[in-house]
Amino acid sequence: MKRFATVFLSMACACALAQMTPTGLWKTIDDDGKTEKSLVRISETGGVYSGAIEKIFDTAKQDSKCEKCSDERKDKPVQGLTIIRNVRQDTDDKGQWGGGDILDPKEGKVYQTRLKPVEGGKKLEVRGYVGAPLFGRTQVWQRVE
């Protein structure tokens, strides 16, 4: 019985730690804090995190393209587009991920980004900024899975 409890607690801790990373499926919420915009899946490969739009909720925008993008994503469909790139866990603060960028497909602008799981990993603070995190804005996304 003691062995079972140890295995169960180990698995529970591993699951809790997995929830405290940005990896997973997230519902994006607009700056107004109410409007659900899309689903973004963040994945990790070799310690590098990226995120792509899996679904757009506004059916009128599901076929939209990134017309204002200025890099290789120009004129690519927004649904399926990688919007978060090259993010890594912060070496000083293991509860944050940064160093990469995030694309606003509506405006075609690319910002530096910082990701921070909060509320036990149920939400993700996504900060896009220019220069320093002080000069930007934060959206709070909700974990779907």
C-alpha positions in Angstrom: 0.0 0.0 0.0 2.9 2.3 0.9 4.4 1.7 -2.5 1.1 2.5 -4.3 0.8 5.8 -2.4 4.4 6.7 -3.4 3.8 5.9 -7.0 0.5 7.8 -7.0 2.0 10.9 -5.4 4.9 10.8 -7.8 2.5 10.7 -10.8 0.4 13.5 -9.3 3.5 15.7 -8.8 4.6 15.0 -12.4 1.2 16.0 -13.7 1.1 19.2 -11.6 4.6 20.1 -12.9 3.5 19.5 -16.5 0.6 21.9 -16.0 3.0 24.6 -14.9 4.6 24.8 -18.3 3.1 26.6 -21.3 2.8 23.3 -23.2 -0.8 22.5 -24.1 -3.9 23.8 -25.8 -5.0 27.4 -24.8 -8.1 29.4 -25.5 -7.0 33.0 -26.4 -9.0 35.8 -25.0 -9.0 39.3 -26.5 -7.7 42.3 -24.7 -11.2 43.1 -23.5 -10.9 40.0 -21.3 -14.1 38.4 -22.5 -14.0 37.7 -26.3 -12.7 34.2 -27.1 -10.6 34.4 -30.3 -8.9 31.1 -31.0 -7.2 28.0 -29.8 -3.4 27.9 -29.8 -1.4 24.7 -29.2 2.0 25.3 -27.6 4.5 22.5 -28.0 8.1 21.9 -26.9 10.9 20.4 -28.9 14.4 20.2 -27.4 13.6 22.9 -24.8 12.2 25.3 -27.5 8.5 26.2 -27.3 6.4 27.3 -30.3 2.6 27.8 -30.7 0.3 27.6 -33.6 -3.3 28.6 -34.1 -5.5 25.4 -34.3 -8.9 27.0 -34.5 -10.4 30.4 -35.0 -13.8 30.9 -33.3 -15.1 33.7 -35.6 -16.3 31.7 -38.6 -16.1 34.8 -40.8 -12.3 34.9 -40.2 -11.5 31.2 -40.5 -10.2 31.6 -44.1 -8.2 34.8 -43.3 -4.6 35.1 -44.4 -1.8 37.0 -42.7 -1.8 39.8 -45.3 0.1 42.3 -43.2 2.9 39.8 -42.2 6.3 40.8 -43.5 8.2 37.5 -43.0 7.7 34.0 -44.5 4.2 33.9 -43.0 2.9 36.6 -45.4 -0.3 35.5 -47.1 -0.3 32.2 -45.2 -3.6 31.0 -43.7 -4.0 32.3 -40.1 -5.5 29.0 -39.0 -2.5 26.7 -38.7 0.0 29.6 -38.5 2.8 29.5 -36.0 2.5 32.7 -33.9 4.9 31.8 -31.0 8.5 31.0 -31.9 11.8 30.3 -30.2 10.6 30.6 -26.5 12.7 29.0 -23.8 12.5 28.6 -20.1 14.1 31.5 -18.2 17.3 30.4 -16.6 16.8 32.8 -13.6 13.1 32.4 -13.1 12.0 28.8 -13.9 8.3 29.9 -13.7 8.7 32.0 -16.9 9.5 31.4 -20.6 10.8 34.0 -23.0 13.5 35.0 -25.4 11.2 34.3 -28.4 8.5 36.2 -30.3 4.8 36.3 -30.8 3.0 37.4 -34.0 -0.2 39.5 -34.0 -1.6 38.1 -37.3 -4.2 40.8 -37.5 -1.6 43.6 -37.6 1.3 41.6 -38.9 3.5 42.8 -36.1 6.0 40.6 -34.2 6.7 41.3 -30.6 9.1 39.8 -28.0 7.2 37.6 -25.7 7.1 36.3 -22.2 4.9 33.4 -21.1 4.0 32.7 -17.5 1.6 29.9 -16.2 -0.5 31.1 -13.3 -3.3 29.7 -11.1 -1.6 26.3 -11.0 -1.2 26.3 -14.8 -4.9 26.8 -15.5 -4.1 30.2 -17.1 -1.2 31.6 -19.1 -0.1 35.2 -19.0 1.1 36.1 -22.5 3.0 39.3 -22.7 4.0 40.9 -26.0 6.4 43.8 -25.8 8.9 45.9 -27.6 12.3 46.5 -26.0 11.4 45.7 -22.3 8.4 43.9 -20.8 7.4 47.2 -19.3 6.5 48.4 -22.8 3.8 45.9 -23.8 0.5 44.3 -23.0 -0.6 41.1 -21.4 -3.4 38.7 -22.4 -4.5 35.9 -20.1 -5.3 32.6 -21.9 -7.2 29.7 -20.5 -5.9 26.1 -20.5 -8.2 23.8 -22.5 -6.1 20.6 -22.1 
